[in-house]
Amino acid sequence: MRLFPKEIDFFEIFDTASVNLTKAASILVALMENFTDIDRKAKEIYEVEQEGDILTHDIMKKLNKTFITPIDREDLHALASSLDDVLDLIWGAADRMSVFKLKESTPEATVMAKNLLMTAEVIHKAIHMLKEKNYSHMQEYCIEINRLENRMDRDFRDALAKLFDDYKNDPVLIIKWKEIYEHLEDASDKCEDVANVLEAIVLKHA
């Protein structure tokens, strides 16, 4: 019987969670670029989201069982919650495309999805730097996440403007796409929350 339990590698779990997030964003881009088999692709994202929930619950459970954590407990909790929020919103956007029975994507939705994928990839790199305790590079990735979020804000405004121009005679379609755009933009905002958590960690440990 061990006097002290085996140390839990939280960073490894977060690395897996960030890979999972990137996978969901990749499927979303594939859906936008090839708007066929919507239900199947939405189901794939749902399955990835479920994997993300399992990882989040695993982190929370291990936090409750661990006396000493590698970084502050509240930062680990906030990072897990923020990653989970991004994944939930990606799934929400895909689910609405399925529920709304949309027939085609829009160029603006594709651009926003690609921006989310780029952001997810940067998040993965940042979390890898966290694992390596390479705080200076992690800070650079956080700046890049914020830059991408600012770009998503502009993309969102442009997408709304074009939506009201192109579909002014179809208010129902406007409502559907507006909700999807909002999910994508909210997902980008949550990515910025991830960056904020990581930056807080840098300030404490760098």
Backbone as ProteinMPNN parsed JSONL, in Angstrom:
{"seq_chain_A": "MRLFPKEIDFFEIFDTASVNLTKAASILVALMENFTDIDRKAKEIYEVEQEGDILTHDIMKKLNKTFITPIDREDLHALASSLDDVLDLIWGAADRMSVFKLKESTPEATVMAKNLLMTAEVIHKAIHMLKEKNYSHMQEYCIEINRLENRMDRDFRDALAKLFDDYKNDPVLIIKWKEIYEHLEDASDKCEDVANVLEAIVLKHA", "coords_chain_A": {"N_chain_A": [[0.852, -1.204, 0.0], [0.626, 2.161, -0.97], [2.032, 5.017, 0.595], [1.764, 7.588, -0.387], [-0.375, 8.593, -3.001], [-0.125, 7.749, -6.521], [1.166, 10.259, -8.657], [-1.012, 12.321, -10.525], [-1.228, 12.905, -13.945], [-2.224, 15.663, -15.01], [-1.754, 17.355, -17.149], [-1.449, 15.697, -19.326], [-4.036, 14.763, -19.684], [-5.32, 17.16, -20.331], [-4.006, 17.705, -22.707], [-4.996, 15.645, -24.306], [-7.674, 16.438, -24.286], [-7.537, 18.83, -25.718], [-6.731, 17.931, -28.206], [-9.009, 16.512, -28.843], [-10.835, 18.623, -29.041], [-9.829, 19.923, -31.314], [-10.35, 17.964, -33.184], [-13.169, 17.98, -33.302], [-13.589, 20.567, -34.33], [-12.403, 20.239, -36.808], [-14.111, 18.408, -38.078], [-16.35, 20.023, -38.205], [-15.511, 21.985, -40.055], [-15.219, 20.334, -42.309], [-17.886, 19.658, -42.649], [-19.005, 22.164, -43.3], [-17.691, 22.712, -45.691], [-18.406, 20.663, -47.375], [-21.458, 20.174, -47.779], [-23.096, 17.814, -47.141], [-24.669, 14.764, -45.977], [-25.412, 15.723, -43.419], [-26.634, 15.035, -40.96], [-25.16, 12.773, -40.216], [-22.541, 13.809, -39.928], [-22.998, 15.707, -37.958], [-23.641, 13.976, -35.912], [-21.178, 12.743, -35.564], [-19.7, 14.872, -34.5], [-21.139, 15.178, -32.165], [-20.458, 12.792, -30.847], [-17.751, 13.236, -30.416], [-17.989, 15.408, -28.724], [-19.159, 14.134, -26.548], [-17.022, 12.537, -25.747], [-15.378, 14.578, -24.911], [-16.842, 15.474, -22.691], [-16.513, 13.285, -21.002], [-13.752, 13.421, -20.53], [-13.632, 15.897, -19.23], [-15.143, 15.354, -16.908], [-13.476, 13.443, -15.839], [-11.212, 14.948, -15.21], [-12.307, 16.653, -13.241], [-13.053, 14.793, -11.301], [-10.579, 13.718, -10.602], [-9.383, 15.995, -9.594], [-10.785, 16.298, -7.221], [-9.782, 14.2, -5.814], [-7.126, 14.631, -5.484], [-4.538, 15.85, -3.522], [-2.29, 17.541, -3.773], [-1.711, 19.626, -6.468], [-0.319, 20.252, -9.783], [-0.496, 22.869, -10.739], [-2.462, 25.722, -9.658], [-5.516, 24.679, -8.217], [-7.962, 25.929, -8.897], [-7.34, 27.012, -11.357], [-6.932, 24.773, -12.974], [-9.5, 23.757, -12.906], [-10.926, 25.86, -14.138], [-9.745, 25.86, -16.672], [-10.471, 23.334, -17.665], [-13.273, 23.648, -17.721], [-13.574, 25.761, -19.555], [-12.545, 24.703, -21.966], [-14.411, 22.686, -22.328], [-16.699, 24.218, -22.723], [-16.205, 25.424, -25.235], [-16.273, 23.191, -26.913], [-18.915, 22.328, -26.514], [-20.33, 24.407, -27.754], [-19.511, 24.218, -30.414], [-20.63, 21.769, -31.043], [-23.281, 22.517, -30.648], [-23.71, 24.32, -32.786], [-23.431, 22.598, -35.001], [-25.502, 20.81, -34.471], [-27.759, 22.426, -34.761], [-27.684, 22.964, -37.479], [-28.425, 20.518, -38.447], [-30.974, 20.14, -37.229], [-32.38, 22.333, -38.265], [-32.604, 21.635, -40.892], [-31.088, 22.606, -43.068], [-30.132, 23.374, -46.418], [-27.827, 24.128, -47.722], [-24.53, 25.423, -47.088], [-22.997, 28.55, -46.062], [-20.619, 30.854, -47.458], [-19.578, 32.484, -45.479], [-20.061, 31.099, -43.078], [-18.343, 28.967, -43.445], [-15.85, 30.253, -43.431], [-15.83, 31.178, -40.771], [-15.878, 28.748, -39.389], [-13.422, 27.677, -40.177], [-11.728, 29.497, -38.994], [-12.231, 28.934, -36.318], [-11.162, 26.349, -36.209], [-8.439, 26.886, -36.66], [-7.945, 28.311, -34.321], [-8.424, 26.35, -32.381], [-6.31, 24.63, -32.94], [-4.166, 26.238, -32.201], [-4.69, 26.467, -29.488], [-4.217, 23.818, -28.719], [-1.427, 23.718, -29.15], [-0.623, 25.615, -27.269], [-1.378, 24.394, -24.85], [0.263, 22.197, -24.949], [2.696, 23.485, -24.577], [2.256, 24.31, -21.977], [2.362, 21.88, -20.672], [5.039, 21.341, -21.086], [6.117, 23.306, -19.569], [6.891, 25.616, -20.781], [6.658, 28.643, -20.651], [6.997, 31.107, -21.951], [6.616, 30.647, -24.704], [4.038, 29.728, -24.534], [2.687, 32.022, -23.797], [2.93, 33.477, -26.173], [1.288, 31.975, -27.854], [-1.14, 32.416, -26.611], [-1.543, 35.107, -27.172], [-1.903, 34.871, -29.917], [-4.3, 33.431, -29.989], [-6.04, 35.367, -28.976], [-5.834, 37.235, -31.04], [-6.993, 35.83, -33.15], [-9.557, 35.603, -32.144], [-10.396, 38.258, -32.237], [-10.436, 38.558, -34.989], [-12.473, 36.797, -35.595], [-14.625, 38.163, -34.49], [-14.871, 40.282, -36.322], [-15.433, 38.794, -38.621], [-17.897, 37.749, -37.881], [-19.542, 40.032, -37.695], [-19.447, 40.866, -40.383], [-20.608, 38.639, -41.574], [-23.221, 38.683, -40.563], [-24.132, 41.093, -41.687], [-24.072, 40.467, -44.43], [-25.851, 38.366, -44.443], [-28.337, 39.571, -43.887], [-28.536, 41.093, -46.145], [-28.518, 39.222, -48.281], [-30.632, 37.451, -47.753], [-32.978, 38.859, -47.303], [-35.58, 38.503, -48.041], [-36.314, 36.194, -46.873], [-36.986, 35.682, -43.925], [-37.049, 33.585, -42.048], [-34.909, 31.928, -42.706], [-32.875, 33.705, -42.203], [-33.072, 33.914, -39.396], [-32.363, 31.298, -38.668], [-29.659, 30.992, -39.625], [-28.465, 33.118, -38.307], [-28.549, 32.275, -35.646], [-26.802, 30.1, -35.763], [-24.407, 31.368, -36.557], [-24.036, 32.894, -34.249], [-23.493, 30.911, -32.37], [-21.015, 29.991, -33.317], [-19.467, 32.295, -33.037], [-19.669, 32.673, -30.288], [-18.314, 30.386, -29.468], [-15.749, 31.067, -30.239], [-15.33, 33.185, -28.469], [-15.214, 31.74, -26.089], [-12.882, 30.375, -26.55], [-11.115, 32.43, -26.2], [-11.46, 32.724, -23.484], [-10.168, 30.419, -22.622], [-7.542, 31.133, -23.322], [-7.219, 33.268, -21.542], [-7.215, 31.969, -19.06], [-4.888, 30.449, -19.342], [-3.022, 32.504, -19.555], [-3.22, 33.577, -17.012], [-2.094, 31.526, -15.557], [0.506, 31.647, -16.553], [1.32, 34.115, -15.463], [1.456, 33.452, -12.766], [3.415, 31.469, -12.645], [5.58, 31.875, -14.351]], "CA_chain_A": [[0.0, 0.0, 0.0], [1.427, 3.372, -1.075], [1.741, 6.076, 1.547], [1.29, 8.691, -1.217], [-0.914, 8.085, -4.266], [0.624, 8.078, -7.732], [0.843, 11.606, -9.146], [-1.885, 12.343, -11.695], [-0.72, 13.777, -15.006], [-3.321, 16.488, -15.519], [-1.383, 17.937, -18.434], [-1.71, 14.691, -20.358], [-5.486, 14.767, -19.92], [-5.627, 18.4, -21.053], [-3.494, 17.539, -24.075], [-5.995, 14.818, -24.984], [-8.887, 17.255, -24.446], [-7.311, 19.816, -26.784], [-6.765, 17.155, -29.462], [-10.432, 16.229, -29.051], [-11.437, 19.872, -29.502], [-9.378, 20.121, -32.696], [-11.072, 16.993, -34.008], [-14.532, 18.488, -33.498], [-13.511, 21.721, -35.229], [-12.077, 19.713, -38.145], [-15.351, 17.848, -38.641], [-17.215, 21.166, -38.512], [-15.031, 22.555, -41.319], [-15.585, 19.382, -43.358], [-19.328, 19.793, -42.846], [-19.274, 23.422, -44.003], [-17.126, 22.684, -47.046], [-19.129, 19.658, -48.158], [-22.709, 20.191, -47.029], [-23.852, 16.578, -47.372], [-24.663, 13.881, -44.791], [-25.367, 16.632, -42.276], [-26.97, 14.314, -39.733], [-24.037, 11.897, -39.855], [-21.424, 14.631, -39.462], [-23.404, 16.274, -36.672], [-23.531, 12.878, -34.941], [-19.741, 12.573, -35.295], [-19.306, 15.935, -33.578], [-21.754, 14.844, -30.883], [-19.656, 11.736, -30.22], [-16.531, 13.892, -29.936], [-18.399, 16.21, -27.571], [-19.335, 13.199, -25.438], [-15.663, 12.207, -25.29], [-14.933, 15.745, -24.161], [-17.512, 15.444, -21.383], [-15.857, 12.247, -20.192], [-12.455, 13.967, -20.116], [-13.889, 16.949, -18.239], [-15.54, 14.697, -15.657], [-12.282, 12.769, -15.323], [-10.389, 15.985, -14.583], [-12.969, 17.098, -12.014], [-12.977, 13.699, -10.33], [-9.19, 13.627, -10.127], [-9.136, 17.174, -8.756], [-11.362, 16.037, -5.904], [-9.022, 13.139, -5.14], [-5.713, 14.99, -5.443], [-4.232, 16.833, -2.481], [-1.342, 18.492, -4.345], [-1.854, 19.718, -7.923], [0.864, 20.894, -10.373], [-0.807, 24.298, -10.738], [-3.586, 25.972, -8.765], [-6.712, 23.875, -8.449], [-8.988, 26.711, -9.585], [-6.921, 27.186, -12.751], [-7.22, 23.503, -13.64], [-10.961, 23.696, -13.031], [-11.339, 26.856, -15.132], [-9.27, 25.425, -17.984], [-11.334, 22.222, -18.082], [-14.608, 24.18, -18.013], [-13.508, 26.579, -20.772], [-12.411, 23.788, -23.103], [-15.7, 22.014, -22.484], [-17.643, 25.202, -23.271], [-15.939, 25.564, -26.676], [-16.751, 21.974, -27.555], [-20.385, 22.349, -26.456], [-20.84, 25.369, -28.73], [-19.287, 23.636, -31.741], [-21.692, 20.765, -31.202], [-24.543, 23.234, -30.768], [-23.809, 24.845, -34.15], [-23.668, 21.459, -35.9], [-26.829, 20.274, -34.179], [-28.769, 23.304, -35.34], [-27.704, 22.757, -38.93], [-29.199, 19.305, -38.664], [-32.363, 20.371, -36.821], [-32.987, 23.324, -39.152], [-32.725, 21.038, -42.229], [-30.519, 23.527, -44.051], [-29.785, 22.696, -47.683], [-26.472, 24.493, -48.132], [-23.799, 26.279, -46.167], [-22.686, 29.877, -46.594], [-19.164, 31.096, -47.417], [-19.24, 33.106, -44.2], [-20.019, 30.035, -42.066], [-17.117, 28.202, -43.695], [-14.736, 31.079, -42.95], [-15.864, 31.177, -39.311], [-15.497, 27.405, -38.942], [-11.97, 27.542, -40.376], [-11.093, 30.317, -37.959], [-12.322, 28.159, -35.073], [-10.203, 25.252, -36.291], [-7.106, 27.463, -36.432], [-7.85, 28.655, -32.899], [-8.306, 25.081, -31.638], [-4.949, 24.134, -33.151], [-3.271, 27.06, -31.375], [-4.944, 26.047, -28.103], [-3.478, 22.564, -28.511], [-0.002, 24.057, -29.023], [-0.432, 26.314, -25.993], [-1.478, 23.414, -23.765], [1.499, 21.407, -25.012], [3.719, 24.305, -23.933], [1.972, 24.246, -20.547], [2.898, 20.595, -20.227], [6.504, 21.453, -21.105], [6.455, 24.454, -18.722], [7.512, 26.619, -21.656], [5.663, 29.696, -20.454], [7.148, 32.206, -22.909], [5.933, 30.25, -25.934], [2.615, 29.639, -24.223], [2.191, 33.4, -23.853], [2.821, 33.839, -27.596], [0.093, 31.303, -28.385], [-2.309, 33.107, -26.047], [-1.702, 36.327, -27.973], [-2.453, 34.449, -31.204], [-5.716, 33.096, -29.755], [-6.761, 36.651, -28.873], [-5.871, 37.83, -32.377], [-7.986, 35.079, -33.918], [-10.884, 35.956, -31.621], [-10.72, 39.571, -32.801], [-10.779, 38.343, -36.389], [-13.794, 36.166, -35.614], [-15.603, 39.237, -34.253], [-15.073, 40.972, -37.601], [-16.113, 37.847, -39.515], [-19.281, 37.64, -37.42], [-20.254, 41.246, -38.115], [-19.577, 40.821, -41.842], [-21.541, 37.559, -41.911], [-24.575, 39.171, -40.28], [-24.492, 42.107, -42.687], [-24.344, 39.786, -45.699], [-27.043, 37.549, -44.234], [-29.522, 40.425, -44.022], [-28.599, 41.537, -47.544], [-28.78, 38.122, -49.214], [-31.856, 36.705, -47.454], [-33.971, 39.778, -46.739], [-36.925, 38.013, -48.361], [-36.509, 34.909, -46.196], [-36.644, 35.946, -42.517], [-36.844, 32.336, -41.298], [-33.525, 31.513, -42.961], [-32.028, 34.655, -41.463], [-33.095, 33.514, -37.985], [-31.604, 30.039, -38.523], [-28.22, 31.207, -39.781], [-28.014, 34.026, -37.246], [-28.309, 31.471, -34.445], [-25.585, 29.315, -35.988], [-23.285, 32.315, -36.484], [-23.842, 33.27, -32.849], [-22.813, 29.792, -31.713], [-19.617, 29.988, -33.744], [-18.811, 33.45, -32.43], [-19.578, 32.376, -28.853], [-17.24, 29.398, -29.316], [-14.504, 31.834, -30.316], [-15.213, 33.9, -27.19], [-14.791, 30.77, -25.082], [-11.463, 30.123, -26.817], [-10.403, 33.524, -25.534], [-11.465, 32.377, -22.055], [-9.069, 29.454, -22.448], [-6.3, 31.913, -23.344], [-7.14, 34.054, -20.307], [-6.808, 31.049, -17.996], [-3.493, 30.115, -19.562], [-2.226, 33.689, -19.241], [-3.192, 33.67, -15.556], [-1.12, 30.513, -15.132], [1.827, 32.203, -16.875], [1.643, 35.163, -14.473], [1.75, 32.827, -11.483], [4.502, 30.489, -12.66], [6.723, 32.229, -15.211]], "C_chain_A": [[0.886, 1.251, 0.0], [1.012, 4.376, 0.0], [1.188, 7.292, 0.813], [0.776, 8.13, -2.533], [-0.038, 8.51, -5.442], [0.176, 9.442, -8.25], [0.029, 11.518, -10.426], [-1.342, 13.335, -12.705], [-1.888, 14.546, -15.619], [-3.009, 17.021, -16.914], [-1.636, 16.966, -19.585], [-3.199, 14.644, -20.697], [-5.885, 16.022, -20.696], [-5.137, 18.328, -22.498], [-4.487, 16.713, -24.895], [-7.269, 15.614, -25.25], [-8.721, 18.265, -25.583], [-7.252, 19.142, -28.153], [-8.213, 16.861, -29.832], [-11.162, 17.458, -29.589], [-11.08, 20.137, -30.964], [-10.105, 19.176, -33.649], [-12.487, 17.477, -34.307], [-14.544, 19.658, -34.478], [-13.205, 21.28, -36.657], [-13.314, 19.144, -38.828], [-16.303, 18.972, -39.024], [-16.81, 21.819, -39.835], [-15.41, 21.645, -42.484], [-17.069, 19.458, -43.681], [-19.642, 21.047, -43.669], [-18.812, 23.369, -45.461], [-17.85, 21.702, -47.963], [-20.447, 19.384, -47.444], [-23.602, 19.013, -47.419], [-23.751, 15.722, -46.108], [-24.595, 14.69, -43.496], [-25.626, 15.894, -40.964], [-25.811, 13.44, -39.261], [-22.876, 12.704, -39.277], [-21.749, 15.29, -38.123], [-23.297, 15.212, -35.569], [-22.063, 12.622, -34.577], [-19.258, 13.626, -34.296], [-19.904, 15.683, -32.194], [-20.936, 13.794, -30.134], [-18.342, 12.297, -29.67], [-16.841, 14.728, -28.695], [-18.609, 15.335, -26.339], [-17.993, 12.751, -24.864], [-15.095, 13.36, -24.463], [-15.559, 15.811, -22.786], [-16.857, 14.434, -20.447], [-14.517, 12.748, -19.663], [-12.633, 15.041, -19.044], [-14.264, 16.349, -16.893], [-14.354, 13.995, -15.007], [-11.375, 13.766, -14.602], [-11.0, 16.405, -13.248], [-12.882, 16.04, -10.916], [-11.574, 13.599, -9.738], [-8.817, 14.835, -9.267], [-9.642, 16.947, -7.338], [-10.566, 15.013, -5.105], [-7.555, 13.493, -4.93], [-5.467, 16.09, -4.423], [-3.323, 17.931, -3.025], [-1.478, 18.464, -5.863], [-0.665, 20.498, -8.504], [0.715, 22.406, -10.526], [-2.072, 24.479, -9.905], [-4.843, 25.221, -9.195], [-7.78, 24.645, -9.24], [-8.631, 26.954, -11.053], [-7.181, 25.914, -13.563], [-8.718, 23.366, -13.896], [-11.445, 24.636, -14.135], [-10.923, 26.444, -16.539], [-10.141, 24.292, -18.523], [-12.711, 22.73, -18.495], [-14.619, 24.967, -19.321], [-13.387, 25.72, -22.019], [-13.733, 23.088, -23.388], [-16.738, 22.948, -23.099], [-17.458, 25.369, -24.781], [-16.526, 24.378, -27.434], [-18.276, 21.919, -27.589], [-20.963, 23.26, -27.531], [-20.617, 24.903, -30.166], [-20.365, 22.597, -32.029], [-23.043, 21.452, -31.395], [-24.759, 23.786, -32.17], [-24.132, 23.725, -35.134], [-25.073, 20.894, -35.713], [-27.924, 21.127, -34.81], [-28.822, 23.191, -36.86], [-28.511, 21.519, -39.294], [-30.683, 19.532, -38.368], [-33.081, 21.306, -37.788], [-33.159, 22.827, -40.591], [-32.224, 21.988, -43.331], [-30.02, 22.754, -45.268], [-28.364, 22.994, -48.14], [-25.847, 25.395, -47.08], [-23.693, 27.681, -46.766], [-21.166, 30.047, -46.557], [-18.728, 31.665, -46.069], [-19.151, 32.072, -43.079], [-18.748, 29.208, -42.209], [-15.9, 28.951, -43.173], [-14.675, 31.045, -41.422], [-15.448, 29.82, -38.741], [-13.991, 27.195, -39.073], [-11.2, 28.346, -39.334], [-11.116, 29.598, -36.611], [-11.317, 27.01, -35.06], [-8.788, 25.763, -36.042], [-6.906, 27.777, -34.951], [-7.682, 27.399, -32.052], [-6.899, 24.512, -31.766], [-3.936, 24.92, -32.312], [-3.457, 26.713, -29.894], [-4.176, 24.759, -27.791], [-1.989, 22.839, -28.322], [0.283, 24.728, -27.681], [-0.451, 25.339, -24.82], [-0.256, 22.483, -23.769], [2.65, 22.173, -24.363], [3.521, 24.344, -22.418], [2.546, 22.96, -19.956], [4.417, 20.634, -20.124], [7.017, 22.556, -20.177], [7.225, 25.517, -19.5], [6.578, 27.831, -21.688], [5.783, 30.835, -21.456], [6.454, 31.882, -24.228], [4.423, 30.149, -25.713], [1.98, 31.028, -24.287], [2.003, 33.853, -25.298], [1.569, 33.215, -28.213], [-1.185, 31.951, -27.848], [-2.59, 34.398, -26.817], [-2.324, 35.994, -29.323], [-3.937, 34.074, -31.076], [-6.549, 34.373, -29.669], [-6.874, 37.326, -30.234], [-6.933, 37.148, -33.235], [-9.405, 35.381, -33.438], [-11.329, 37.313, -32.155], [-11.118, 39.443, -34.27], [-12.157, 37.706, -36.52], [-14.884, 37.201, -35.359], [-15.913, 39.975, -35.552], [-15.822, 40.088, -38.588], [-17.597, 37.744, -39.17], [-20.099, 38.847, -37.871], [-20.482, 41.24, -39.629], [-20.607, 39.779, -42.274], [-22.981, 37.997, -41.675], [-25.031, 40.181, -41.335], [-24.867, 41.454, -44.013], [-25.608, 38.942, -45.6], [-28.308, 38.379, -44.454], [-29.659, 40.976, -45.443], [-29.083, 40.428, -48.466], [-30.139, 37.462, -48.996], [-32.955, 37.599, -46.874], [-35.407, 39.361, -47.034], [-37.241, 36.671, -47.693], [-36.129, 35.06, -44.719], [-36.4, 34.684, -41.695], [-35.408, 31.848, -41.473], [-32.543, 32.442, -42.257], [-31.929, 34.245, -39.996], [-32.244, 32.261, -37.76], [-30.093, 30.284, -38.58], [-27.673, 32.158, -38.725], [-27.708, 33.245, -35.976], [-27.035, 30.642, -34.58], [-24.347, 30.205, -35.91], [-22.983, 32.69, -35.034], [-23.149, 32.159, -32.064], [-21.328, 29.766, -32.061], [-18.849, 31.134, -33.092], [-18.655, 33.255, -30.918], [-18.467, 31.352, -28.578], [-15.882, 30.091, -29.353], [-14.269, 32.621, -29.03], [-14.722, 32.965, -26.086], [-13.332, 30.353, -25.293], [-10.612, 31.205, -26.152], [-10.389, 33.306, -24.023], [-10.361, 31.374, -21.736], [-7.739, 30.199, -22.38], [-6.13, 32.715, -22.053], [-6.711, 33.196, -19.127], [-5.32, 30.732, -18.11], [-2.574, 31.295, -19.228], [-2.134, 33.89, -17.722], [-2.164, 32.688, -14.97], [0.299, 31.022, -15.386], [2.25, 33.223, -15.812], [2.049, 34.568, -13.125], [3.042, 32.016, -11.477], [5.726, 30.891, -13.481], [7.829, 32.901, -14.387]], "O_chain_A": [[1.773, 1.397, 0.841], [-0.172, 4.565, 0.28], [0.271, 7.955, 1.298], [1.428, 7.272, -3.127], [0.692, 9.499, -5.368], [-1.015, 9.75, -8.283], [0.347, 10.727, -11.314], [-1.031, 14.475, -12.36], [-2.464, 14.126, -16.623], [-3.899, 17.125, -17.758], [-1.996, 17.38, -20.688], [-3.573, 14.502, -21.861], [-6.7, 15.949, -21.617], [-5.793, 18.84, -23.405], [-4.779, 17.045, -26.044], [-7.875, 15.484, -26.313], [-9.668, 18.522, -26.327], [-7.679, 19.725, -29.149], [-8.593, 16.951, -30.999], [-12.003, 17.349, -30.482], [-11.938, 20.53, -31.755], [-10.433, 19.545, -34.777], [-12.947, 17.389, -35.445], [-15.407, 19.732, -35.352], [-13.695, 21.884, -37.611], [-13.535, 19.374, -40.017], [-16.987, 18.89, -40.044], [-17.67, 22.167, -40.645], [-15.868, 22.119, -43.523], [-17.467, 19.338, -44.84], [-20.437, 21.004, -44.608], [-19.465, 23.915, -46.35], [-17.898, 21.892, -49.179], [-20.542, 18.481, -46.613], [-24.7, 19.186, -47.947], [-22.866, 15.925, -45.277], [-23.818, 14.376, -42.594], [-24.921, 16.104, -39.977], [-25.515, 13.371, -38.068], [-22.297, 12.326, -38.258], [-20.881, 15.416, -37.259], [-22.912, 15.514, -34.439], [-21.745, 12.322, -33.426], [-18.508, 13.32, -33.369], [-19.261, 15.939, -31.176], [-20.746, 13.9, -28.922], [-17.879, 11.892, -28.604], [-16.064, 14.755, -27.741], [-18.282, 15.737, -25.222], [-17.844, 12.603, -23.651], [-14.424, 13.148, -23.453], [-14.89, 16.164, -21.815], [-16.671, 14.695, -19.259], [-14.181, 12.532, -18.499], [-11.88, 15.089, -18.071], [-13.763, 16.782, -15.855], [-14.239, 13.956, -13.783], [-10.84, 13.478, -13.531], [-10.297, 16.503, -12.242], [-12.663, 16.36, -9.748], [-11.405, 13.42, -8.531], [-8.033, 14.715, -8.326], [-9.002, 17.356, -6.37], [-10.657, 14.959, -3.878], [-6.822, 12.751, -4.277], [-6.114, 17.137, -4.459], [-3.554, 19.114, -2.772], [-1.372, 17.403, -6.477], [-0.065, 21.314, -7.804], [1.702, 23.138, -10.448], [-2.686, 23.496, -9.491], [-5.174, 25.146, -10.378], [-8.419, 24.093, -10.136], [-9.519, 27.087, -11.896], [-7.605, 25.988, -14.716], [-9.143, 22.918, -14.96], [-12.27, 24.256, -14.965], [-11.67, 26.656, -17.495], [-10.507, 24.291, -19.698], [-13.256, 22.291, -19.507], [-15.56, 24.856, -20.106], [-14.054, 25.98, -23.021], [-14.124, 22.919, -24.543], [-17.563, 22.518, -23.904], [-18.438, 25.446, -25.522], [-17.188, 24.541, -28.458], [-18.86, 21.505, -28.591], [-21.972, 22.926, -28.152], [-21.444, 25.164, -31.039], [-20.935, 22.557, -33.12], [-23.853, 21.017, -32.212], [-25.873, 23.727, -32.691], [-24.997, 23.877, -35.997], [-25.747, 20.545, -36.682], [-28.904, 20.598, -35.334], [-29.892, 23.311, -37.457], [-29.191, 21.482, -40.319], [-31.544, 19.159, -39.165], [-34.255, 21.101, -38.099], [-33.777, 23.501, -41.415], [-32.856, 22.143, -44.376], [-29.548, 21.623, -45.152], [-27.764, 22.199, -48.864], [-26.539, 26.038, -46.291], [-24.232, 27.955, -47.838], [-20.498, 29.449, -45.714], [-17.639, 31.361, -45.581], [-18.268, 32.157, -42.225], [-18.149, 28.799, -41.214], [-15.021, 28.358, -42.546], [-13.597, 30.9, -40.845], [-14.748, 29.754, -37.731], [-13.359, 26.609, -38.194], [-10.15, 27.918, -38.855], [-10.144, 29.645, -35.857], [-10.695, 26.73, -34.035], [-8.024, 25.146, -35.299], [-5.833, 27.539, -34.397], [-6.887, 27.384, -31.112], [-6.357, 23.97, -30.803], [-2.979, 24.356, -31.783], [-2.486, 26.671, -29.138], [-3.564, 24.631, -26.73], [-1.357, 22.262, -27.437], [1.295, 24.449, -27.039], [0.365, 25.446, -23.904], [0.198, 22.04, -22.714], [3.484, 21.581, -23.678], [4.49, 24.404, -21.662], [3.138, 22.966, -18.877], [5.011, 20.053, -19.216], [8.228, 22.717, -20.019], [8.084, 26.214, -18.96], [5.81, 28.014, -22.632], [4.782, 31.472, -21.784], [5.782, 32.737, -24.805], [3.635, 30.453, -26.608], [0.862, 31.183, -24.778], [1.028, 34.535, -25.613], [0.873, 33.857, -29.001], [-2.192, 32.024, -28.552], [-3.745, 34.733, -27.078], [-3.169, 36.737, -29.821], [-4.732, 34.375, -31.966], [-7.643, 34.442, -30.229], [-7.903, 37.926, -30.544], [-7.679, 37.81, -33.957], [-10.343, 35.41, -34.235], [-12.499, 37.5, -32.488], [-12.024, 40.133, -34.738], [-12.915, 38.026, -37.435], [-15.958, 37.123, -35.955], [-17.073, 40.261, -35.85], [-16.717, 40.544, -39.299], [-18.446, 37.663, -40.058], [-21.216, 38.699, -38.367], [-21.572, 41.566, -40.1], [-21.376, 39.999, -43.209], [-23.861, 37.716, -42.49], [-26.165, 40.13, -41.812], [-25.852, 41.835, -44.645], [-26.353, 38.822, -46.573], [-29.238, 37.937, -45.128], [-30.763, 41.287, -45.891], [-29.941, 40.646, -49.322], [-30.74, 36.965, -49.948], [-33.761, 37.154, -46.057], [-36.339, 39.805, -46.365], [-38.301, 36.089, -47.92], [-35.059, 34.61, -44.31], [-35.622, 34.711, -40.742], [-34.77, 31.409, -40.516], [-31.5, 32.003, -41.774], [-30.84, 34.228, -39.422], [-31.498, 32.175, -36.784], [-29.346, 29.845, -37.705], [-26.529, 32.012, -38.295], [-26.715, 33.521, -35.302], [-26.279, 30.5, -33.619], [-23.356, 29.845, -35.275], [-21.821, 32.791, -34.64], [-22.318, 32.431, -31.196], [-20.485, 29.543, -31.191], [-17.714, 30.957, -32.649], [-17.633, 33.625, -30.34], [-17.766, 31.448, -27.571], [-14.978, 29.746, -28.592], [-13.137, 32.712, -28.555], [-13.909, 33.357, -25.249], [-12.632, 30.018, -24.338], [-9.537, 30.933, -25.617], [-9.419, 33.66, -23.353], [-9.702, 31.474, -20.701], [-6.913, 29.939, -21.505], [-5.02, 32.828, -21.533], [-5.931, 33.642, -18.285], [-4.588, 30.742, -17.12], [-1.485, 31.108, -18.685], [-1.1, 34.319, -17.21], [-1.464, 33.003, -14.008], [1.186, 30.853, -14.549], [3.381, 33.201, -15.327], [2.894, 35.127, -12.427], [3.692, 31.885, -10.44], [6.797, 30.304, -13.32], [8.868, 33.27, -14.934]]}, "name": "protein", "num_of_chains": 1, "seq": "MRLFPKEIDFFEIFDTASVNLTKAASILVALMENFTDIDRKAKEIYEVEQEGDILTHDIMKKLNKTFITPIDREDLHALASSLDDVLDLIWGAADRMSVFKLKESTPEATVMAKNLLMTAEVIHKAIHMLKEKNYSHMQEYCIEINRLENRMDRDFRDALAKLFDDYKNDPVLIIKWKEIYEHLEDASDKCEDVANVLEAIVLKHA"}
